[in-house]
Amino acid sequence: MKTTTFALIFGVAYLTAGVLGLIPAALQPPPPGAPTTSFGVLYGYLLGLFPVNVLHTAVHLAIGLWGIAAWSGALGALTYARALALLYGMLAVMGMVPGLNTVFGLIPLHGHDVWLHAGTAAVAAYFGWRHEAVAAERRTPLDDRRQHGTFVTSDRRGGLEDRRGGRFSA
């Protein structure tokens, strides 16, 4: 799979999660004993599993739109994958630290969000730093020509006169 395909899949997935986070029917109330947040707008458990609020949903929407933009070529898919790996790796670690698992009371990052963020970081790191992705970033148009077996001499054939159908063309 190409890095651009990864950007599209994860962009659509996070955009979908962001849209679902804005629908109150998709949220269940937090269970007793769940960490509280000072920003409680649309605070609940998305699909009964993932704690979200409106700020968390805004982050999902932004990550989703960024992924779709990276797929379309407006932004780099490789940069998207690497940034996602670093960001979600940091969020997974923050979700395991008691004082940071709600980002100082603003965004819930605990529970199932920890493994979801860790999994996202692992997959994004694979696509961001795998050998093929790095080689594609360094590739020049000349390298592509060599891989396809098209050489300059066969492109030119008999020179300028050959292309115009002049006296030297066969």
C-alpha positions in Angstrom: 0.0 0.0 0.0 1.2 3.5 -0.8 1.6 6.2 1.7 -1.1 8.3 -0.1 -3.5 5.4 0.3 -2.7 5.3 4.0 -3.4 9.0 4.2 -6.8 8.5 2.5 -7.9 5.6 4.7 -6.9 7.2 7.9 -8.2 10.6 6.8 -11.6 9.1 6.1 -11.6 7.1 9.3 -10.8 10.1 11.5 -13.2 12.4 9.6 -15.9 9.8 10.2 -15.0 9.6 13.9 -15.2 13.4 14.0 -18.6 13.6 12.4 -19.9 10.8 14.7 -18.6 12.8 17.7 -20.9 15.6 16.8 -24.0 13.4 16.8 -25.4 13.1 20.4 -27.1 9.8 19.6 -23.7 8.2 18.9 -22.5 9.2 22.4 -23.2 7.3 25.6 -22.9 9.1 29.0 -19.5 8.5 30.8 -19.6 5.6 33.3 -19.3 6.3 37.0 -15.7 6.8 38.0 -14.6 8.1 34.6 -12.2 11.0 34.7 -14.0 14.3 34.5 -13.2 17.1 32.2 -13.8 20.9 32.7 -14.9 21.1 29.1 -18.0 19.0 29.0 -19.7 20.0 25.7 -20.7 16.7 24.0 -18.7 14.7 26.5 -19.4 11.0 26.3 -18.2 7.7 25.0 -18.3 7.4 21.2 -20.0 4.1 20.3 -19.8 3.3 24.0 -16.0 2.8 23.8 -14.0 6.0 23.1 -14.2 9.0 25.4 -14.6 12.2 23.4 -15.8 15.8 23.8 -16.2 18.6 21.3 -12.5 19.5 21.4 -11.5 15.9 20.8 -13.9 15.7 18.0 -12.4 18.9 16.5 -9.0 17.2 16.5 -10.4 14.2 14.8 -12.0 16.4 12.1 -8.7 18.3 11.5 -6.7 15.1 11.3 -9.2 13.6 8.9 -9.2 16.7 6.6 -5.4 16.8 6.7 -5.3 13.1 5.6 -7.6 13.7 2.7 -5.6 16.8 1.7 -2.4 14.7 1.9 -4.0 12.0 -0.3 -5.1 14.5 -3.0 -1.6 15.9 -3.3 -2.3 19.3 -1.6 0.0 18.3 1.2 2.7 15.6 1.6 1.4 12.1 2.6 4.8 11.3 4.0 4.8 14.3 6.2 1.2 13.4 7.3 2.3 9.9 8.2 5.3 11.1 10.2 3.4 13.8 12.0 0.6 11.4 12.8 3.1 8.9 14.3 4.6 11.5 16.6 1.4 13.2 17.6 -0.6 10.0 18.3 2.4 8.4 20.0 2.5 11.3 22.3 -1.3 11.1 22.9 -1.0 7.4 23.7 1.6 8.1 26.4 -0.4 11.0 27.8 -3.4 8.8 28.1 -1.5 6.5 30.4 -0.4 9.3 32.8 -3.1 10.1 35.4 -2.6 13.8 35.3 -2.4 14.1 31.6 -5.1 11.6 30.6 -7.6 14.5 30.2 -5.0 17.1 28.9 -5.5 19.2 32.0 -9.2 18.7 32.0 -9.8 19.7 28.4 -9.7 16.5 26.2 -10.3 12.9 27.4 -7.5 10.6 26.3 -8.1 7.6 28.7 -9.6 4.1 28.3 -9.8 2.7 24.8 -8.4 5.9 23.3 -4.9 4.8 24.5 -4.7 1.6 22.4 -6.4 3.4 19.4 -3.8 6.2 19.5 -1.0 3.7 20.0 -2.2 1.6 17.0 -2.5 4.7 14.9 1.0 5.8 15.8 2.4 2.4 15.0 0.8 2.2 11.6 1.6 5.8 10.7 5.3 5.2 11.7 5.4 2.2 9.4 4.1 4.3 6.5 6.2 7.3 7.4 9.6 5.7 7.8 9.5 2.5 5.8 12.2 2.0 3.2 10.0 2.5 0.1 8.5 5.7 1.4 12.0 7.2 2.1 13.3 6.0 -1.3 10.2 7.5 -3.1 10.9 10.8 -1.3 14.5 10.9 -2.7 13.6 9.6 -6.2 14.1 11.9 -9.1 12.5 11.8 -12.5 15.7 10.4 -13.9 15.5 7.4 -11.6 12.0 6.7 -12.8 13.2 6.7 -16.4 15.9 4.2 -15.5 13.5 1.8 -13.8 11.2 1.7 -16.9 14.2 0.9 -19.2 13.7 4.1 -21.3 17.0 5.6 -22.2 17.8 8.9 -23.7 19.3 7.3 -26.8 16.1 5.4 -27.6 14.0 8.5 -27.0 15.9 10.6 -29.5 16.4 7.9 -32.2 17.7 9.8 -35.2 17.6 13.2 -33.6 15.5 16.2 -34.4 15.2 15.3 -38.1 13.8 11.9 -37.3 10.9 13.4 -35.3 9.9 15.9 -38.0 9.9 13.4 -40.8 12.8 15.1 -42.5 15.3 13.7 -45.0 17.0 11.4 -42.4 13.8 9.6 -41.2 13.4 6.0 -42.2 
